Amino acid sequence: MKIQNKKIDDLNYKLTLELVKEDYAEKKRKMLAKCRRDAELKGFRKGMAPASLIERLYGERVLVDCVNDCISDSLNSYIKENDLKLIGEPLPEENQQTDWNGENFTFVFDYALKPEVKLELSEKDSLPYYKISVSAEAKKNLKETTLKQFGELADGKAAKEDDFIIVDFVNGETSVNDAYVALRNVTAEQKPLFVGLKSGDTLDVDVTKAFASETDRASMLKCTKEELAAMEPVWKMTVKTVKTFVPAKMNQQSYDKIFGEDQVHNAEEFDAKIEERLVAEYKSEADYRLEKDLKDYLVEKAALVLPEEFLKRWVYVANDGKFTKEEIEKEWPLFIEDFKWQLIRDSLMETYKVTVTEDDILASAKGFAAYQYAMYGLNNVPDEQIEQFAKSILAQEKEGRRIEEQVYTQKTIDAVKAVVSLKDKKITREKFAELK
């Protein structure tokens, strides 16, 4: 086989493979012999059909398979022998057609090389690290939110926008007793009619106007969607009870429920824990911002030039039609920036000898699992339960890959932070939110 390599520019190349009969003849002979041994054709005993008939029946298919095998082997060998750092994989030249009637064949492939990443970092590379101040207003708001989160429903007088009402509905001969209505689910147009309702009040309610979700309407009125559709939409509603959400009281029972047993004992310690949570939350936001700023800085400094037209073709082919060319074009700016970062990250991991272990990935998954529990107010979940949840997350292909990518990125960012200069910059939460 003859191979010719033609340079188009610094990153794009064309590889021409010329096959003659001798390159694939022996492989074709063996494959046809196997076809003959396995063939069961009328008028012939198994394995005894004439070779000419086998050639006529299977020859072209076998030829295509043999030639493709030769091409694959030759491409892989050439890439390995020349230590080519490819982007994606070689793609057949566009509009290439093959006449399988001949004995000699020519194939042309386009391929592209990864650009060399040249990044020399030192303390001269400086970025801001934001120190977000904790305001009295933020502490007050989080304190109120936390107490509401651990509060409970109690009887109220006049319904407020976030309250519940327990009602009886009547529509002709149909009645539904003790239905729960959350005022937050009432449409904005109809909500003024519900706010201020008291026990004993009645109201004619057009349920199609008051509740946007058909599923919610059917559930509330304890019937199927089909039954609901056959009824008149206006129901007489009688309020039996108003339920309002009362924040948790500042006592030891609430402290233990919120922070864990015997962690907080008085209002001062409660306030200190609230501030501690805000500091941790703000630090997390600042760390995320630093990661973004570092990535943007490194991408800009590396100034990589990529073979974008080849890349677009490769993304389209590699995804086997999952995305149209128009969709790829639309998402291209985000894709290309992420692709540049992937190349830079891989280079930095090699430069700074960054390694990632299974323990690192599990630890990250456990952190995510603990955060998920905390979202539901569960702050003291046993480690065994967190680890079990973390492993189930990693077992999901998409989530597992996302967490793994995060760990690779975080460890690379940590390595870079040890080299560059970070300048602390105080900022309010409001100004931080305005950063682009």
Secondary structure, DSSP 8 states (H G I E B T S, - for coil): -EEEEEE-SSSEEEEEEEE-HHHHHHHHHHHHHHHHHH---TTS-TT-S-HHHHHHHHHHHHHHHHHHHHHHHHHHHHHHHTT--BSS--EE-TT----TTSS-EEEEEEEEB---------TTSEEEEEEE---HHHHHHHHHHHHHHT-EEEEESS--TT-EEEEEEEETTEEEEEEEEEGGGS-TTTHHHHTT--TT-EEEEEHHHH---HHHHHHHTTS-HHHHHTS-SEEEEEEEEEEEEE---SSHHHHHHHH-TTS--SHHHHHHHHHHHHHHHHHHHHHHHHHHHHHHHHHHHHT----HHHHHHHHHHHTTTSS-HHHHHHHHHHHHHHHHHHHHHHHHHHHTT----HHHHHHHHHHHHHHHHHHTT-----HHHHHHHHHHHHTSHHHHHHHHHHHHHHHHHHHHHTTSEEEEEEE-HHHHHH--
